[in-house]
Amino acid sequence: MKTLNTTYRNFSIAMMAILLISTVTSCRKFLDTQKQGVYRTDDYPYPGTSGPYDLYLYSAYNFLRDYNVHADGFVVATSIRSDDAEKGSTASDGGADVISMDNFPVLATSGRANSLWVAYYGLINRANTVLDKINNDPTIEATVPQKTAAEAEARFIRGYSYFMLVRLFGRVPLVDKLLSVEQSNVPQSQPAQIYTFIEQDLQFAAANLLPSWPSSFPGRITSGAANGMLAKVYLTQQKWGAAMQAANMVMGSGQYDLSTPYDKIFREDGENSKESVFEVQATASAEEKEKNGVQYTSIQGVRGTGSFNMGWGWNMPSALLEAAYETGDPRKARTILYSSTNTTTNVTIYGEPMPVYPTIVPNPKYNNKVYTNPSFRSRINSNMGYWMNVRILRYADVVLMYAEAANELGGADNIAKAVAALNSVRKRARGTSTTVLPDVVTTDQEVARKAIRHERRIELAMEHDRFFDIVRWGISGDAMAAAGKTGFSASRDNLLPIPQTQIDLSKNVLTQNFGYPN
């Protein structure tokens, strides 16, 4: 799963209409995973509470695990690009593609940028396929509620995909249906148009999705996931009242809480907990070590030899992130995994002594939130962690979005609500300790703003929000300069370049973003 085949890698928006989905094959593989329920001959054509469009929906769910959707390019563009992470590994590993995402500027010929474009439009195409089947395929017998439910899932996936694209690239083509080849060379829409479209998709999803699914469908999209993602969409646009309301819908749903200990959230037995609002599901077995999983973990895994050959060593927590933690904050140890030195032996969360690695960056650090349980490694006979879910949206994120929106609305009552929400996250983080992470006590909006922004950085560290946060806060230039990323220019690098491959395939219908060579 490390690379896509050549044909798919060259897929573009201009060729979207001819993307073929091998529905039965891809969906059977997806459903043959323990975490999504098992699809057997005795419950064909669809089991339990699922429906007649699930073959097509599961093709979209399956693609969420794609290498370029939530693994390589995703990690590089959302985390390594930020001030909280460095590329890690050896100096040349990843080549110009990854090094430029770390140090800037990103080249218009970047293969990672192109792969992200291709992947998210591939996901959109799968969502549009579901919608096309609902609206235009009379051979599928379905009730109105079944059609509505399937449409809601598909529109969440499409809305989420466009949210990723608009934050990564800004102006992107808006494709809301399957297109013929003649129709498929679509010009870019302005971000405001894209955001309106995203809101409409997620609003429909929030109104029509189930609040929860039976246990045989863990990870399936819910109304809480839609409202939580909608809150983030509103927050990105500084629509504070709408963001507060959407976040409050999640908080008042009764489906989520902060009861899962911070340490457990990121373990295998913490998947799909009360903390989970939206997770990409992955699994593996001794027989199938990779194809039903995600390569997300191995990209960030410890780079070593023998039992510590766990991955590439990318996405190394930065010195600035390391210094940002308050004294005694237990989240630091759960987020940053230190290699041993010649004088100090550090251990993993499972008590394994970490080795010394003098052959790569001095004293490398790793993302401890993706560290795998040795019992899983032994049972599956793999160190690469393909079985680890990808946490996309957590409940604490929603609570902190509520806090930010309430504080930005202002007024004594809203600031008090913001501080209370903020402190609920800090309370979970400190656990039983009475000496660390005291409650924030303030009625001052600016003091609360700084505290909330700090809490987002720490609570969600290495979880792919930081770059988007500093951009929407308008502080990306200062933050990157402080991190020593002197090649960064906010006017250019807040967005990736439109991939030159896509511009060429469109015959210049697509145009380049500001600051990049035309």
C-alpha positions as CSV (number, residue, x, y, z in Angstrom):
1,M,0.0,0.0,0.0
2,K,3.1,2.2,0.0
3,T,2.5,3.4,-3.5
4,L,-0.4,3.7,-5.9
5,N,-0.2,2.1,-9.3
6,T,1.0,4.3,-12.1
7,T,-2.5,4.7,-13.7
8,Y,-4.1,5.9,-10.5
9,R,-1.2,8.1,-9.6
10,N,-1.7,10.1,-12.9
11,F,-5.5,10.4,-12.3
12,S,-6.6,14.0,-12.5
13,I,-9.8,16.0,-12.2
14,A,-9.8,16.2,-15.9
15,M,-10.2,12.4,-16.1
16,M,-12.5,12.0,-13.1
17,A,-15.4,10.7,-15.2
18,I,-13.5,7.6,-16.3
19,L,-12.4,6.5,-12.8
20,L,-13.8,3.0,-12.4
21,I,-14.7,1.5,-9.1
22,S,-14.4,-2.3,-8.8
23,T,-17.4,-2.3,-6.5
24,V,-17.7,-5.9,-5.5
25,T,-14.0,-6.5,-5.1
26,S,-13.2,-3.4,-3.1
27,C,-16.2,-3.5,-0.9
28,R,-15.8,-7.2,0.0
29,K,-12.2,-6.4,1.1
30,F,-13.5,-3.6,3.2
31,L,-16.3,-5.6,4.8
32,D,-14.0,-8.5,5.4
33,T,-12.4,-6.5,8.2
34,Q,-13.4,-7.2,11.8
35,K,-13.9,-3.6,12.7
36,Q,-16.6,-3.0,10.1
37,G,-18.5,-6.2,10.6
38,V,-18.2,-9.3,8.4
39,Y,-20.1,-9.6,5.1
40,R,-21.0,-13.2,4.6
41,T,-23.1,-15.2,2.2
42,D,-25.8,-15.8,4.8
43,D,-26.5,-12.1,5.3
44,Y,-26.2,-11.0,1.6
45,P,-27.2,-8.5,0.2
46,Y,-26.7,-6.4,3.3
47,P,-26.6,-7.2,7.0
48,G,-28.5,-5.7,9.9
49,T,-29.1,-2.0,9.7
50,S,-27.1,-1.4,6.6
51,G,-28.7,-0.9,3.2
52,P,-28.8,-1.5,-0.5
53,Y,-26.2,1.2,-1.2
54,D,-23.6,-0.2,1.1
55,L,-21.5,-1.7,-1.7
56,Y,-20.9,1.8,-3.0
57,L,-20.6,3.5,0.4
58,Y,-18.0,0.9,1.6
59,S,-15.9,1.7,-1.5
60,A,-15.7,5.3,-0.1
61,Y,-15.1,4.1,3.4
62,N,-12.4,1.8,2.2
63,F,-10.7,4.7,0.3
64,L,-10.4,6.6,3.6
65,R,-7.6,4.2,4.3
66,D,-5.8,5.0,1.1
67,Y,-2.0,5.7,1.3
68,N,-2.5,9.3,-0.1
69,V,-5.7,10.1,1.8
70,H,-4.6,9.4,5.4
71,A,-1.0,8.3,5.3
72,D,2.0,9.8,3.5
73,G,0.8,13.1,2.0
74,F,-1.6,13.6,4.9
75,V,1.1,13.4,7.6
76,V,3.5,15.5,5.5
77,A,1.1,18.3,4.6
78,T,-0.8,18.6,7.9
79,S,2.0,17.9,10.5
80,I,5.5,18.1,9.1
81,R,4.6,21.4,7.5
82,S,3.8,22.9,10.9
83,D,5.9,24.4,13.6
84,D,5.2,21.4,15.9
85,A,7.1,18.8,13.8
86,E,10.2,18.2,11.7
87,K,10.6,15.6,9.0
88,G,12.9,13.4,11.1
89,S,14.7,10.4,9.8
90,T,17.9,10.9,7.7
91,A,18.6,14.3,6.1
92,S,17.8,13.1,2.5
93,D,15.0,10.7,3.3
94,G,11.8,11.6,1.3
95,G,13.7,13.7,-1.2
96,A,12.7,17.2,-2.4
97,D,9.0,16.4,-2.0
98,V,9.1,16.0,1.7
99,I,12.0,18.3,2.5
100,S,10.3,21.2,0.8
101,M,7.1,20.6,2.8
102,D,9.3,20.9,5.9
103,N,11.4,23.8,4.9
104,F,9.5,25.6,2.1
105,P,8.7,26.6,-0.6
106,V,6.8,23.5,-1.9
107,L,7.4,23.1,-5.6
108,A,4.5,23.1,-8.1
109,T,5.9,19.8,-9.3
110,S,5.6,18.2,-5.9
111,G,4.4,14.6,-6.1
112,R,2.9,14.8,-2.6
113,A,0.8,17.8,-3.5
114,N,-0.4,16.1,-6.6
115,S,-1.1,12.8,-4.8
116,L,-3.2,14.7,-2.2
117,W,-5.2,16.4,-5.0
118,V,-5.8,13.1,-6.8
119,A,-6.7,11.2,-3.6
120,Y,-9.3,13.6,-2.3
121,Y,-10.9,13.9,-5.7
122,G,-10.9,10.1,-5.8
123,L,-12.8,10.1,-2.5
124,I,-15.2,12.7,-3.9
125,N,-15.8,10.6,-6.9
126,R,-16.7,7.6,-4.7
127,A,-19.2,9.8,-2.8
128,N,-20.7,11.1,-6.0
129,T,-21.0,7.5,-7.2
130,V,-23.2,6.7,-4.2
131,L,-25.3,9.8,-4.9
132,D,-25.6,8.9,-8.6
133,K,-26.8,5.4,-7.6
134,I,-29.4,6.9,-5.3
135,N,-30.8,9.4,-7.8
136,N,-30.3,7.5,-11.1
137,D,-30.3,3.8,-10.7
138,P,-33.8,2.3,-10.8
139,T,-32.5,-1.2,-10.5
140,I,-31.7,-0.7,-6.8
141,E,-34.8,-1.2,-4.6
142,A,-34.6,1.2,-1.6
143,T,-37.0,3.0,0.7
144,V,-36.9,6.8,1.1
145,P,-35.3,6.4,4.6
146,Q,-32.6,4.1,3.1
147,K,-31.9,6.6,0.3
148,T,-31.7,9.5,2.8
149,A,-29.4,7.6,5.1
150,A,-27.0,6.7,2.3
151,E,-27.1,10.2,0.9
152,A,-26.1,11.5,4.4
153,E,-23.1,9.3,4.7
154,A,-21.9,10.1,1.2
155,R,-22.4,13.8,1.7
156,F,-20.3,13.7,4.9
157,I,-17.5,12.0,3.1
158,R,-17.7,14.5,0.2
159,G,-17.9,17.5,2.6
160,Y,-14.9,16.3,4.5
161,S,-12.9,15.7,1.3
162,Y,-13.7,19.3,0.1
163,F,-12.8,20.6,3.6
164,M,-9.3,19.0,3.2
165,L,-8.9,20.3,-0.3
166,V,-9.9,23.9,0.4
167,R,-7.6,24.2,3.4
168,L,-4.7,22.6,1.4
169,F,-5.2,24.3,-1.9
170,G,-7.7,27.2,-1.6
171,R,-9.4,27.5,-5.0
172,V,-10.4,24.0,-6.2
173,P,-12.9,22.7,-8.8
174,L,-16.3,22.0,-7.4
175,V,-17.7,18.7,-8.7
176,D,-21.0,17.7,-7.3
177,K,-21.9,14.8,-9.6
178,L,-20.4,12.2,-12.0
179,L,-19.2,13.9,-15.2
180,S,-18.6,12.8,-18.7
181,V,-15.2,13.2,-20.1
182,E,-16.4,16.2,-22.1
183,Q,-17.7,17.9,-18.9
184,S,-14.8,17.0,-16.6
185,N,-12.4,19.9,-17.2
186,V,-13.8,22.1,-14.4
187,P,-12.4,25.5,-13.5
188,Q,-11.7,26.4,-9.9
189,S,-14.3,27.9,-7.5
190,Q,-13.4,30.5,-4.9
191,P,-13.0,29.2,-1.3
192,A,-16.2,31.0,-0.2
193,Q,-18.2,28.9,-2.7
194,I,-16.5,25.7,-1.6
195,Y,-17.2,26.4,2.0
196,T,-20.9,27.0,1.3
197,F,-21.0,23.7,-0.5
198,I,-19.2,21.9,2.4
199,E,-21.7,23.4,4.9
200,Q,-24.7,22.2,2.9
201,D,-23.3,18.7,2.7
202,L,-22.4,18.5,6.4
203,Q,-25.7,20.1,7.4
204,F,-27.6,17.4,5.5
205,A,-25.5,14.7,7.1
206,A,-26.0,16.1,10.6
207,A,-29.7,16.2,10.1
208,N,-30.1,12.7,8.7
209,L,-27.4,10.5,10.2
210,L,-27.9,8.2,13.1
211,P,-26.4,9.3,16.5
212,S,-24.9,5.9,16.9
213,W,-24.7,2.6,15.0
214,P,-24.9,-1.0,16.3
215,S,-21.7,-2.5,17.6
216,S,-21.2,-4.4,14.3
217,F,-20.5,-1.1,12.6
218,P,-17.8,0.6,14.6
219,G,-16.5,3.8,13.1
220,R,-19.5,4.4,10.8
221,I,-20.3,8.1,10.4
222,T,-22.8,9.6,12.8
223,S,-24.6,12.8,13.3
224,G,-22.1,13.7,16.0
225,A,-19.2,13.4,13.4
226,A,-21.1,15.6,11.0
227,N,-21.8,18.3,13.6
228,G,-18.3,18.1,14.9
229,M,-16.8,18.5,11.4
230,L,-19.3,21.3,10.8
231,A,-18.1,23.1,13.9
232,K,-14.6,23.0,12.5
233,V,-15.7,24.3,9.2
234,Y,-17.5,27.2,10.9
235,L,-14.6,27.9,13.1
236,T,-12.2,28.1,10.1
237,Q,-14.4,30.8,8.7
238,Q,-14.8,32.6,12.1
239,K,-18.5,32.0,12.2
240,W,-18.4,31.8,15.9
241,G,-22.1,31.5,16.8
242,A,-22.6,28.7,14.3
243,A,-19.5,26.9,15.5
244,M,-20.5,27.1,19.1
245,Q,-24.0,25.8,18.2
246,A,-22.6,22.9,16.2
247,A,-20.1,21.9,18.9
248,N,-22.8,22.2,21.5
249,M,-24.9,19.7,19.5
250,V,-22.1,17.1,19.9
251,M,-21.6,17.9,23.5
252,G,-25.3,17.6,24.3
253,S,-25.9,14.4,22.3
254,G,-25.0,12.1,25.2
255,Q,-22.8,10.0,22.9
256,Y,-19.4,11.4,24.0
257,D,-17.5,12.4,27.1
258,L,-14.0,12.9,28.5
259,S,-14.0,9.8,30.6
260,T,-11.3,8.0,28.5
261,P,-7.9,8.6,30.1
262,Y,-5.6,10.5,27.9
263,D,-3.0,7.7,27.9
264,K,-5.6,5.2,26.7
265,I,-7.1,7.2,23.8
266,F,-4.2,6.4,21.5
267,R,-3.8,2.7,22.4
268,E,-5.4,-0.1,20.5
269,D,-7.9,-0.6,23.3
270,G,-8.8,3.1,23.2
271,E,-10.1,3.0,19.6
272,N,-13.8,4.0,19.1
273,S,-14.1,5.0,22.7
274,K,-16.3,7.8,24.1
275,E,-13.6,10.1,23.0
276,S,-14.0,9.1,19.3
277,V,-16.1,11.3,17.1
278,F,-14.6,10.2,13.7
279,E,-11.9,7.6,13.2
280,V,-10.6,5.9,10.1
281,Q,-10.9,2.2,10.8
282,A,-8.0,-0.2,10.3
283,T,-7.3,-3.7,11.1
284,A,-4.7,-6.4,10.4
285,S,-4.1,-10.1,11.1
286,A,-1.3,-12.6,10.8
287,E,-2.8,-13.6,7.5
288,E,-3.5,-10.0,6.2
289,K,-1.0,-7.7,7.6
290,E,-1.6,-4.6,5.4
291,K,-4.4,-4.6,2.9
292,N,-7.2,-3.9,5.5
293,G,-5.1,-1.3,7.3
294,V,-3.5,2.1,7.0
295,Q,0.2,2.9,6.6
296,Y,-0.2,6.0,8.8
297,T,1.5,4.5,11.8
298,S,4.6,3.0,10.1
299,I,5.4,6.3,8.4
300,Q,5.9,7.8,11.9
301,G,7.2,4.6,13.6
302,V,10.6,4.2,15.3
303,R,13.3,3.9,12.7
304,G,15.7,1.2,13.8
305,T,16.7,-2.4,13.4
306,G,15.4,-5.7,14.7
307,S,12.4,-5.4,17.0
308,F,12.7,-1.6,16.7
309,N,12.3,-1.5,12.9
310,M,8.9,0.0,13.1
311,G,8.8,2.5,10.3
312,W,10.4,5.5,8.7
313,G,10.9,7.8,11.7
314,W,9.0,10.8,10.0
315,N,7.0,13.5,11.8
316,M,9.4,14.2,14.7
317,P,8.1,16.4,17.4
318,S,9.9,19.8,17.3
319,A,11.9,21.5,20.1
320,L,9.2,24.2,20.2
321,L,6.5,21.7,20.9
322,E,8.6,20.0,23.5
323,A,9.1,23.4,25.2
324,A,5.5,24.4,25.1
325,Y,4.3,21.9,27.7
326,E,3.6,23.1,31.2
327,T,5.7,21.5,33.9
328,G,4.4,18.1,34.8
329,D,1.8,17.9,32.1
330,P,1.4,14.1,31.6
331,R,0.4,14.6,28.0
332,K,4.0,15.3,27.1
333,A,5.2,11.8,27.9
334,R,2.2,10.4,26.0
335,T,3.0,12.5,22.9
336,I,6.8,12.5,22.7
337,L,8.8,9.2,22.6
338,Y,12.5,9.8,23.3
339,S,15.2,7.6,22.0
340,S,17.9,6.6,24.5
341,T,21.3,8.3,24.7
342,N,24.7,7.1,25.6
343,T,24.0,8.2,29.2
344,T,20.2,7.9,29.5
345,T,17.9,4.9,28.9
346,N,14.4,5.9,28.0
347,V,11.5,3.4,27.9
348,T,8.3,3.1,25.9
349,I,4.8,3.2,27.4
350,Y,5.1,-0.6,27.6
351,G,8.4,-0.5,29.5
352,E,10.6,-1.5,26.5
353,P,14.1,0.2,26.7
354,M,14.6,2.5,23.7
355,P,17.8,2.0,21.7
356,V,20.4,4.6,20.9
357,Y,20.4,5.7,17.2
358,P,23.5,7.6,16.4
359,T,23.1,7.1,12.6
360,I,20.2,9.4,12.0
361,V,19.4,12.8,13.5
362,P,21.0,13.2,17.0
363,N,18.7,11.8,19.7
364,P,15.6,11.5,17.5
365,K,12.1,11.8,19.0
366,Y,9.0,10.1,17.8
367,N,5.2,10.6,17.8
368,N,4.3,8.5,20.8
369,K,0.6,8.6,20.0
370,V,1.2,6.0,17.3
371,Y,3.3,3.7,19.3
372,T,1.9,0.1,19.1
373,N,1.3,-2.5,21.7
374,P,4.0,-5.3,21.6
375,S,1.3,-7.9,22.1
376,F,-0.3,-6.8,18.8
377,R,3.1,-6.9,17.1
378,S,3.7,-10.4,18.3
379,R,0.2,-11.7,17.4
380,I,0.2,-10.2,13.9
381,N,3.9,-10.8,13.4
382,S,4.5,-7.3,12.2
383,N,6.0,-4.1,13.6
384,M,4.4,-1.8,11.1
385,G,1.1,-0.9,12.9
386,Y,-1.3,-1.1,9.9
387,W,-4.0,-2.1,12.4
388,M,-4.0,1.3,14.2
389,N,-7.0,3.6,13.6
390,V,-6.4,7.2,12.5
391,R,-8.1,9.6,14.9
392,I,-9.5,12.4,12.7
393,L,-11.9,14.1,15.2
394,R,-11.8,13.7,19.0
395,Y,-14.3,14.9,21.6
396,A,-11.7,17.1,23.3
397,D,-11.3,18.9,20.0
398,V,-15.0,19.6,19.9
399,V,-15.0,20.9,23.5
400,L,-12.1,23.2,22.7
401,M,-13.8,24.4,19.5
402,Y,-16.8,25.2,21.7
403,A,-14.5,27.1,24.1
404,E,-12.9,29.1,21.3
405,A,-16.1,30.0,19.6
406,A,-17.7,31.1,22.9
407,N,-14.8,33.2,23.9
408,E,-14.6,34.9,20.5
409,L,-18.3,35.8,20.7
410,G,-17.4,37.6,23.9
411,G,-19.4,38.8,26.9
412,A,-19.1,37.6,30.5
413,D,-21.4,34.7,30.1
414,N,-19.8,33.3,27.0
415,I,-16.2,33.8,28.4
416,A,-17.3,31.9,31.5
417,K,-18.6,29.0,29.3
418,A,-15.4,29.0,27.3
419,V,-13.2,28.8,30.4
420,A,-15.4,26.0,31.9
421,A,-15.0,24.0,28.7
422,L,-11.3,24.6,28.6
423,N,-10.9,23.5,32.2
424,S,-12.9,20.3,31.6
425,V,-10.1,19.2,29.1
426,R,-7.4,20.2,31.5
427,K,-9.1,18.2,34.3
428,R,-9.0,15.0,32.2
429,A,-5.4,15.7,31.3
430,R,-4.2,16.0,34.9
431,G,-6.0,12.9,36.1
432,T,-5.7,12.5,39.9
433,S,-2.9,14.9,40.3
434,T,-3.5,18.0,42.4
435,T,-0.2,19.7,41.5
436,V,-0.2,20.1,37.7
437,L,-2.5,21.8,35.2
438,P,-4.5,24.0,37.5
439,D,-7.8,25.4,36.3
440,V,-7.5,28.6,34.2
441,V,-9.2,31.4,36.2
442,T,-9.9,34.5,34.1
443,T,-12.7,36.8,32.9
444,D,-10.4,38.5,30.3
445,Q,-11.1,37.5,26.7
446,E,-7.5,37.8,25.6
447,V,-6.1,35.8,28.5
448,A,-8.7,33.1,27.7
449,R,-7.9,33.2,24.0
450,K,-4.2,32.5,24.7
451,A,-5.1,29.7,27.1
452,I,-7.4,28.1,24.6
453,R,-4.9,28.3,21.8
454,H,-2.2,26.8,24.1
455,E,-4.6,24.0,25.1
456,R,-5.4,23.1,21.5
457,R,-1.7,22.9,20.7
458,I,-1.0,20.6,23.6
459,E,-4.1,18.5,23.7
460,L,-4.1,17.8,20.0
461,A,-0.3,17.8,19.5
462,M,0.8,15.7,16.5
463,E,-2.9,15.1,15.5
464,H,-2.8,17.2,12.3
465,D,-4.6,20.4,13.4
466,R,-1.7,22.7,14.3
467,F,-0.9,23.9,10.7
468,F,-4.5,24.7,10.0
469,D,-4.9,26.4,13.4
470,I,-2.0,28.8,13.0
471,V,-3.2,29.7,9.5
472,R,-6.8,30.5,10.6
473,W,-5.5,32.4,13.6
474,G,-3.3,34.5,11.3
475,I,-0.1,33.7,13.1
476,S,1.5,31.3,10.7
477,G,4.3,33.6,9.7
478,D,5.4,34.3,13.3
479,A,5.0,30.7,14.3
480,M,7.1,29.4,11.5
481,A,9.8,32.0,12.0
482,A,10.0,31.0,15.6
483,A,10.4,27.4,14.5
484,G,13.4,28.4,12.3
485,K,11.4,27.7,9.1
486,T,12.7,30.8,7.4
487,G,11.7,29.7,3.9
488,F,8.0,30.1,4.9
489,S,6.0,33.0,3.5
490,A,2.4,33.2,4.8
491,S,1.1,34.9,1.7
492,R,2.3,31.9,-0.4
493,D,2.8,28.9,1.9
494,N,-0.5,29.0,3.8
495,L,-1.7,27.1,0.7
496,L,0.0,24.4,-1.3
497,P,0.6,25.0,-5.0
498,I,-1.9,23.8,-7.5
499,P,-0.1,20.7,-8.8
500,Q,1.5,21.5,-12.2
501,T,0.4,18.1,-13.4
502,Q,-3.2,19.1,-12.9
503,I,-2.7,22.5,-14.6
504,D,-1.1,20.8,-17.6
505,L,-3.9,18.1,-17.8
506,S,-6.5,20.8,-17.7
507,K,-4.8,22.7,-20.5
508,N,-4.4,25.7,-18.2
509,V,-8.0,25.9,-17.2
510,L,-6.7,25.6,-13.7
511,T,-4.5,28.5,-12.5
512,Q,-1.7,28.6,-10.0
513,N,-1.9,30.0,-6.5
514,F,-0.4,33.3,-5.5
515,G,3.4,33.3,-5.1
516,Y,4.2,30.1,-7.0
517,P,5.7,30.2,-10.5
518,N,3.1,30.0,-13.3
